[in-house]
Amino acid sequence: MNSELAALETKIEQVVALVHQLRAENEVLKNQMATAEAERLHLRQTMTAARERLEVLVDRVPEDA
């Protein structure tokens, strides 16, 4: 009986350790996702600004050129 309880206690400790590890990994992944989302937004804004500048330049090009 005691050995069964000890084995159960060991398994519970392993599960608790795994839960802590997964929570830490989840936090890292959340941070990476937030960083990637911010970078994506910045790149989208950069592309929009570049497109707008190109449109202005295209409008300046004479029709017969």
Residue pairs with C-beta under 8 A, 6 or more apart in sequence:
none
